[in-house]
């Protein structure tokens, strides 16, 4: 039986490059979904929901394909705990970043992230006409503190302007990254190890399993 075509439902060149590492032929489309959070929606659920909605939007355009979709959010906890661990109050004050709305917004995001550890949530979804599977992968990243001159230079490169959190760990933004705990590819935008397992579970023939 001929396998269904694989489609990446994302316009991100980083996700395209990561998916290409698997050696699978794929096509691309860019679904348009509302990325606003729902009331009291946790960050992990928000990222996974957006990945699922993008996959479902992709399926509406390519119903006979297997769709891969993802969404990445950067979340910064408050400086001081505002309630007992695990309580709703403990999440109050958490700041979540998507893509910046221009250069000044990118500078604002980076000032908040400077010298601090934050969490990167990437929701990933694989779907076809019969089945949909999804999950969220969480990684922790610490940026070193940087000066206003460094910030102005980096934003001036244009690199931060289409990145959640306003930095690219795979680009010039690596100059500011002190450590990563978790999946590097998930921080870039597509958790490759987890995606491989999902594709295999969906019956997609991976090159090394043929």
N, C-alpha and C positions, 0 to 999 in steps of 0.2 A: 504494500500500500504506500502511495506517495505521501510523505509527511506534509502537514500543512505548512505554508510559508511562515517564517518568523518575522515579526514586525516589532520594532522598537518604537513605542509611543512617546517619543521625546525629541525635542529639537536640540538637546544638549550635545555638543561635540565631545565632552568628557564621557558621557554614557555611551556614545557611539564607539569611541576608542576602546572602552573597557569591554563592551560586548564583542567587539571584533577580536579580542584576545582569545575567545573561545573557538575561533576558526569556523564559525557557522555563518552561512550567508543570511543576510537579513535586509529588510526594507525599513524605511522610516516614515513616520507621520508625526504631526504635532497637534494633539488634541487640545482643545481650549476648555478648561474647567475653572470654576470659581475656587480659588485657593484659600478663601477666608475660613477661619476656624469657626466651629460651632460653640455655643455657650458652654463653658466649663469643660471643654474638650481637652483631654490630656495630650501632650505633645506626641507621644508614641502613636496614639489612636489617630491623631490628625494626620501625621505623615502616612500612615498605612491607608487611611481612608482616601487621601488624595491619590495614592498609587492605584488603588482599586478603581477610583472614578476615572482616572486616565486610561486604565486598561479597558474599562467598559466602554468609554468613548471611542477608543481605538477599535474595539470589536464592532461597534455600530457602523464603522466605515469599512472594516475588513472582517466580515463575519466568519470567514473560512480560515482565518489565520490564527496563529498563536501569538498573543500580544505580551510584550514585556514592558512594564511601566514602573516608574520610580518617582519619589519626591523626597527632597532633603530639607530638613529644618535644623537650625542651630538654636540651642536653648542655653540660657545663662541663668543659674540659680541666684537668688538674692545673696548679698554679702553676709547678712546675718540671718540665722534661722528665725522664722516668724511663727513657728508653732512646733509641736512635737513631730518627730519623724513619722511620715505616713499619714499625717492629718491633712485635711484640706488647707489649713492655714500654712502648712509648710511649703505649699506651692505658691502662695500669694507672693507677688513681687517677681516671679520668674519672668524673664524677658525672652521672647522667641523671635528669631530673625528668619525672614525669607530673603529674597533678593532685595538689594537696596533700591530705593526710588531715586537714584541719582547720586552724584558725587558727595554731596553734603550728608546724605543719609548713610552712605558707605563710611564716611569719616566718623559719624556718630556711632555706628555699630562697632567699628574697630577700636574706638576709644574705650567702649565698654568692655571689649574682649581683652584689651591690652593687659598683660601680666596675670591673666586669670585662666582657670580651667573652665571649659564649657563642654556641653554634650552635643553630639551630632546624631540626629535621628534620620535614617533613610528608610522609608517605606518602599517595599518592592513587591510587585504583583506579576504573576504569570496567569494568563487566562486564555481559554478558547471557548468554543460554543457549548462545550459540555461541562467545563469545570473552571474554577477560579481558586487560586491559592495566593496567600499574601503573608507578609510578616514585616516587622520593623527591626532593624539592626541599629544598636546604640554603640557609639564610640565616644571616648573622652579625649579631648585635645587641650593642651596647654600652650598658650602663646606667651612669648616673652614680652616684657614691657618695651614699648617703642616710643620714640620721640615724635613731636609734631612734624618735624622735618621729614622723618621717615614715612610717617602717615601720608603727608602731602605728596611725597614722591610716589608712594605705592598707588594711591588713588589716581594719581596723574598718569600711571601706565595704562589705566582703563581695565586692568584685569579684575578688580573687585566688582565691577558694575553688574555682572550677571551671575553672581555667586551668592548662595545663602551664607550669611555671616560676613560677606564682603572680603573673603580671602580664598585663594586657591592653594591647597596643600601641594598640588602637583606642579605649581608654577612658581612665580617669583614670591608668592606668599609663603613658600617654604622657608624663606629667610627668617620668618617670625615664629616658626613652630618649634617649641622645645620638646614636646613629647606627644605621642599618640598611644592610647590604650584601646585596642580593639581593631577593627577592620579599616586599613588604609583605603581600600577601594570604596568602602561605604562612605568614608569622608569625602572622597572625590565625587561620589554620586551614585554608585551602583555596586552593591556588595557581591562580588563575583563568586566567592565560595558558596554563599547561601543560594545565589541564583543558579549555580550549577546543579545543586541538589534539587531545587524546585523544578528546573527544566527536566531533569531525569525523572522525577516523580510524575511529571506531566506526559512522559513518553516521548520527549524530544530526543532524537538520536544524537548524542554528543560524539564528536570525532574519535575520542580515545576509547569509546565503548563499542564501536562498530566492529 
